Amino acid sequence: MPEAQVLPVGALVERARVLAEAGPRQLLGITGAPGAGKSTLAAQVVEAVGPVARLVPMDGFHLAQVELRRLGRSERKGAIDTFDANGYVSLLRRLRRKEPTSVWAPEFRRDLEESIAGAVEVPPEVRLVVTEGNYLLIPDWPWDELRALLHEAWFLDLDADMRRHRLVARHVAHGRSEQQARSWALGSDEANASLVAATAGRADLVVRLADPLPG
């Protein structure tokens, strides 16, 4: 992995503001391993930039639970083949070309463990779309189309022990036992983390936060 720059959140917010002013609409991708803090950072950036920014997470493209069970993949939900990659790429194409009417994106609801279609509105006046997820820089089709669609991509790095600790706590908070949470974090999540770590070199910026975000 390339050496990470250590930056405060404020510096990343300012970089996002500059990006928002660079054209009619810019797409910023934030990636990193599971538990690195991508969703928290993305939400902070969007809130700080204001109404001209929208958050469109990759998680909205989770396959439905019934389909994951049919495919035998429910025990490793979050792996690369548990997402509708083509659907995600297609949405980012639409967002990049800035259509004259609103584009509606799906949102993943953790309370339901399902994605809800048409839950995030991106109106034409939005100048910065922030998308975050594990697989934004994967070089294999169809994920490889994403890099060309993103005007800028950040890879968020975090100490591995802290990241794993966060993942265990997250899984426990969502109803798993301590043993189940550790098994998931050190099994499926860790396999996903290894895959994602290999993509850091495709990012414009590899960053460690000077003020680490809560998990």
SVG drawing of the C-alpha trace seen along z (x, -y; Angstrom):
<svg xmlns="http://www.w3.org/2000/svg" viewBox="-38 -27 43 49">
<polyline fill="none" stroke="black" stroke-width="0.4" points="0.0,0.0 1.3,-3.5 2.3,-5.6 -0.7,-7.4 -0.8,-11.1 -2.0,-12.0 -4.7,-14.7 -7.4,-16.2 -11.0,-15.9 -11.1,-19.6 -8.4,-19.4 -10.5,-16.7 -13.6,-18.8 -11.7,-21.7 -10.5,-19.4 -14.0,-18.3 -15.2,-21.9 -12.6,-22.7 -13.7,-19.7 -17.3,-20.8 -16.4,-24.1 -14.4,-22.4 -17.3,-21.6 -21.0,-21.3 -20.9,-18.0 -18.0,-16.1 -18.0,-12.5 -15.8,-11.8 -15.3,-8.2 -14.1,-7.2 -13.0,-3.6 -11.0,-1.5 -11.3,1.8 -14.4,2.7 -14.4,0.8 -12.0,-2.0 -14.6,-4.7 -15.7,-5.4 -19.4,-6.0 -18.7,-8.3 -16.1,-10.4 -18.4,-10.6 -21.3,-11.8 -19.2,-14.5 -17.9,-15.7 -21.4,-15.9 -22.7,-17.7 -19.9,-20.2 -20.1,-21.0 -23.8,-21.6 -26.8,-21.4 -24.8,-21.1 -23.5,-17.7 -25.2,-14.3 -24.2,-11.0 -24.8,-7.9 -23.3,-4.8 -22.4,-1.6 -24.3,0.3 -27.6,-0.5 -26.7,2.1 -26.6,5.1 -28.4,8.0 -31.7,8.8 -31.6,11.3 -33.8,13.8 -31.4,13.7 -28.3,14.1 -29.9,17.2 -30.8,18.6 -27.2,18.1 -25.7,19.5 -24.0,16.2 -25.9,14.9 -23.1,16.0 -20.6,13.7 -22.8,10.7 -20.6,7.8 -18.3,9.8 -17.8,8.5 -20.2,10.9 -23.1,9.9 -23.6,6.6 -25.3,5.6 -22.1,4.1 -23.7,3.4 -26.5,1.5 -24.1,-0.6 -21.9,-1.4 -25.1,-2.4 -26.2,-4.8 -22.8,-6.5 -22.9,-6.9 -26.2,-8.7 -25.0,-10.9 -21.8,-11.8 -23.7,-13.0 -25.9,-15.3 -29.4,-14.6 -31.9,-17.5 -34.2,-15.8 -33.6,-14.2 -31.8,-10.8 -33.0,-8.5 -30.6,-6.1 -31.2,-3.2 -30.3,-3.2 -29.3,-0.3 -31.3,-0.1 -29.5,1.8 -32.6,2.1 -34.2,4.1 -31.0,5.6 -32.4,4.7 -31.9,1.9 -34.8,-0.5 -35.1,-1.7 -35.6,-5.4 -34.6,-6.5 -31.9,-9.2 -32.8,-12.1 -29.9,-13.7 -31.4,-16.8 -29.8,-18.5 -28.4,-21.3 -26.1,-18.9 -22.5,-19.7 -20.7,-17.0 -21.8,-13.4 -19.9,-11.5 -20.0,-7.7 -18.4,-5.3 -17.8,-1.6 -15.2,1.2 -14.9,2.0 -14.6,-1.4 -11.1,-0.7 -11.4,3.0 -9.7,3.4 -12.0,6.2 -15.1,5.9 -17.6,4.3 -16.1,2.6 -13.2,1.3 -15.5,-1.2 -15.9,-3.1 -12.5,-4.6 -13.0,-6.5 -16.3,-7.8 -14.8,-9.2 -13.2,-12.6 -11.3,-11.9 -10.9,-8.8 -9.6,-8.6 -8.5,-5.5 -9.0,-5.7 -6.5,-3.7 -6.7,-2.7 -4.7,-0.7 -5.7,2.9 -6.3,3.8 -8.5,0.7 -10.4,1.6 -11.0,5.1 -12.1,3.9 -14.6,1.6 -16.0,4.4 -16.5,6.7 -18.3,4.0 -20.5,3.2 -21.5,6.8 -22.4,7.1 -24.5,3.9 -26.4,5.5 -27.4,8.6 -24.5,11.1 -22.9,12.7 -19.3,11.8 -18.1,15.2 -20.2,14.7 -19.0,11.1 -15.3,12.1 -15.7,15.0 -17.3,12.7 -14.8,9.9 -11.8,12.2 -13.3,14.3 -15.4,12.7 -14.5,9.2 -10.8,9.9 -10.9,11.6 -12.7,8.5 -10.1,6.2 -7.3,8.0 -8.9,7.6 -9.6,3.9 -6.0,3.2 -4.6,4.2 -6.5,1.4 -5.0,-1.5 -2.5,-2.3 -5.3,-3.3 -6.5,-6.2 -5.6,-9.9 -5.1,-10.1 -4.3,-7.5 -5.1,-9.1 -5.0,-8.3 -7.1,-10.7 -5.2,-12.9 -8.4,-12.9 -9.7,-9.3 -13.5,-9.1 -15.6,-7.0 -16.4,-3.5"/>
</svg>
